Amino acid sequence: MSKVAVITGASEGLGRVFAQQLAQAGYHTINIARNQARLEELVAELGAQHRYHVADLAQDEGVESCIKLLAESHVDLFVNNAGFSRFGIFREAEIENELKILQVNCHAVLRLSHAFLQQARQGDALINLSSITDMLITPIQPTYCATKSFIASFSRSLWFQERKRGVYVQALLPGITKTQFIERSSDLEGFKLSLLNAISHSPEAVVSASLSAAKRRSGPVVIPGLSNKLIALLLRLLPNKWIVWMLGKVGDLA
Ligand SMILES: NC(=O)c1ccc[n+]([C@@H]2O[C@H](COP(=O)([O-])OP(=O)(O)OC[C@H]3O[C@@H](n4cnc5c(N)ncnc54)[C@H](OP(=O)(O)O)[C@@H]3O)[C@@H](O)[C@H]2O)c1
């Protein structure tokens, strides 16, 4: 029988590439997001054995509907990928939007990890999308960085708790990746976007690094790409004040 993988945020970017690479590896995928048209396109591309489920993870009903889906039949691999950010000054932000970031990036991840692990058995795996911002705090997105640190810390502990029974948990910490993430999070103009694009990794490379680490049952944290690994190493040597100051300047904050 084919293995089943569930991916949240599968309509775009990294989630879509997870769905494509997992389908290629023989998984039957169930793809979750809000944009039904994009999910229909994805499933048409992947084939009849693949499914989609429309849910808004910023809403309790959306999360509950995914938990129901997890109870229907066994899921071998779960990817908590859906997530978003908002660039800017926190005190000027709409508080409802900041709370939505918490809802999607933390609340949904916590509830869906719990539901997945309750039904998981030996050999299964959970991948949670954190970010290199866990180490590389970027002051232009305070709520987002805090949520990604939550995911990294949470997943490290789960990795330890679950390894005894053979369930693998991974915190994936990508650096800047070529998806719509930054456009969706900010109103940066073309010049800055193309600069960021120039130093970013492809979603295909990020996803294949994550899946091959999951196959090897590697450590709790996966940082894809040599340049990101070097940045992470360098960050361990620099004082925290310098890192936050430098990245605040890069983000154009006074
Ligand atoms: N791109 C980067 O540079 C980067 C770096 C480090 C970490 N990450 C992390 O990687 C993950 C994927 O990001 P990406 O770059 O692929 O971003 P993206 O291209 O903007 O895609 C985000 C996905 O999340 C879904 N999503 C957003 N809000 C949702 C909600 N309320 N309910 C359900 N689904 C929702 C979107 O689908 P709908 O709009 O259809 O709902 C979309 O499929 C995120 O967790 C992000 O934090 C990204």
The ligand as a MOL file (V3000), in Angstrom:
LIG
                    3D

  0  0  0     0  0            999 V3000
M  V30 BEGIN CTAB
M  V30 COUNTS 48 52 0 0 0
M  V30 BEGIN ATOM
M  V30 1 N 10.6050 31.6110 1.3150 0
M  V30 2 C 11.4680 31.8270 2.2810 0
M  V30 3 O 12.4290 32.6310 2.1260 0
M  V30 4 C 11.3710 31.0570 3.5790 0
M  V30 5 C 12.4940 31.0150 4.4260 0
M  V30 6 C 12.4270 30.3240 5.6240 0
M  V30 7 C 11.2360 29.6770 5.9860 0
M  V30 8 N 10.1420 29.7240 5.1600 0 CHG=1
M  V30 9 C 8.9060 29.0490 5.6090 0
M  V30 10 O 8.5060 28.1060 4.6320 0
M  V30 11 C 7.0710 27.9460 4.6710 0
M  V30 12 C 6.5220 28.0570 3.2660 0
M  V30 13 O 6.8020 29.3650 2.7930 0
M  V30 14 P 6.9030 29.7190 1.2360 0
M  V30 15 O 8.1670 30.4230 1.0450 0
M  V30 16 O 6.5750 28.5410 0.4050 0 CHG=-1
M  V30 17 O 5.7380 30.8220 1.1770 0
M  V30 18 P 4.5660 31.0840 0.1150 0
M  V30 19 O 5.0580 30.8770 -1.2650 0
M  V30 20 O 3.9840 32.3920 0.5090 0
M  V30 21 O 3.5100 29.9110 0.4500 0
M  V30 22 C 2.8630 29.8790 1.6980 0
M  V30 23 C 1.8450 28.7630 1.7180 0
M  V30 24 O 1.1660 28.8120 2.9880 0
M  V30 25 C -0.2250 28.8190 2.7640 0
M  V30 26 N -0.9390 29.5700 3.7930 0
M  V30 27 C -0.7070 30.8650 4.1890 0
M  V30 28 N -1.6300 31.2270 5.0880 0
M  V30 29 C -2.4610 30.1610 5.2550 0
M  V30 30 C -3.6260 29.9310 6.0270 0
M  V30 31 N -4.1630 30.9060 6.7930 0
M  V30 32 N -4.2390 28.7350 5.9600 0
M  V30 33 C -3.7240 27.7550 5.1660 0
M  V30 34 N -2.6450 27.9060 4.4040 0
M  V30 35 C -2.0140 29.1070 4.4420 0
M  V30 36 C -0.4100 29.4610 1.3830 0
M  V30 37 O -1.5920 28.9880 0.7680 0
M  V30 38 P -2.9670 29.8010 0.5480 0
M  V30 39 O -2.6360 31.2400 0.3710 0
M  V30 40 O -3.5780 29.1180 -0.6530 0
M  V30 41 O -3.7480 29.5150 1.7870 0
M  V30 42 C 0.8070 28.9130 0.6280 0
M  V30 43 O 0.5110 27.6690 0.0680 0
M  V30 44 C 6.5630 29.0130 5.6430 0
M  V30 45 O 6.2870 28.4250 6.8930 0
M  V30 46 C 7.7310 29.9920 5.7700 0
M  V30 47 O 7.7490 30.6210 7.0240 0
M  V30 48 C 10.1920 30.4040 3.9750 0
M  V30 END ATOM
M  V30 BEGIN BOND
M  V30 1 1 1 2
M  V30 2 2 2 3
M  V30 3 1 2 4
M  V30 4 1 4 5
M  V30 5 2 4 48
M  V30 6 2 5 6
M  V30 7 1 6 7
M  V30 8 2 7 8
M  V30 9 1 8 9
M  V30 10 1 8 48
M  V30 11 1 9 10
M  V30 12 1 9 46
M  V30 13 1 10 11
M  V30 14 1 11 12
M  V30 15 1 11 44
M  V30 16 1 12 13
M  V30 17 1 13 14
M  V30 18 2 14 15
M  V30 19 1 14 16
M  V30 20 1 14 17
M  V30 21 1 17 18
M  V30 22 2 18 19
M  V30 23 1 18 20
M  V30 24 1 18 21
M  V30 25 1 21 22
M  V30 26 1 22 23
M  V30 27 1 23 24
M  V30 28 1 23 42
M  V30 29 1 24 25
M  V30 30 1 25 26
M  V30 31 1 25 36
M  V30 32 1 26 27
M  V30 33 1 26 35
M  V30 34 2 27 28
M  V30 35 1 28 29
M  V30 36 1 29 30
M  V30 37 2 29 35
M  V30 38 1 30 31
M  V30 39 2 30 32
M  V30 40 1 32 33
M  V30 41 2 33 34
M  V30 42 1 34 35
M  V30 43 1 36 37
M  V30 44 1 36 42
M  V30 45 1 37 38
M  V30 46 2 38 39
M  V30 47 1 38 40
M  V30 48 1 38 41
M  V30 49 1 42 43
M  V30 50 1 44 45
M  V30 51 1 44 46
M  V30 52 1 46 47
M  V30 END BOND
M  V30 END CTAB
M  END
